[in-house]
Structures are given as structure tokens and as C-alpha cells.
């Protein structure tokens, strides 16, 4: 799938992934500082973001599949 930066929905997903990467990089720094509490919180936040994104992507894929099926059915007439 090609990600078009002009598509608002896709760009929001890209931004969410970039935010997760930033959070995980910060968590890595906290590990190096032996700050396990902050690391655990940051990893938890990153997991939450990823779970939300996974749900959004699953919904989008389901809708795309339904649309393809509808279009396939329409062309058979």
C-alpha cells in the first residue's frame, strides 16, 4: 500500500507511528539511565498507541474488503 502524504487518514497513521518511535527511543534512553519506572510507562503508552492503530487498520482493511466485494458483485451484472 502506498502512503500518500496528502491523505489525512494515512498521514495521521504515519504520525502516530512516528510518535511511537519517539516514545520508544526515549524509553531506550531511560533504560540506559536505569530508570525502569519511566521505561515501563513509556513502553505501556507505546503499546497502547500501537493497539489503537492496529484496531483502526483492521477496520479500514475490513471496509476495503467489503468495498471490493461490492464492486466485484456490481461488475458481474
GIVENWO-V160516 format. One line per field, one symbol per residue. burial: # if it has 9 or more other C-alpha atoms within 8 Angstrom, else .. A space follows every 10 residues. Layout:
burial=???
//
This chain:
burial=.........# #.#..##..# ..##.###.# #...#..### .##.##..## ..#....... .......... .......
//
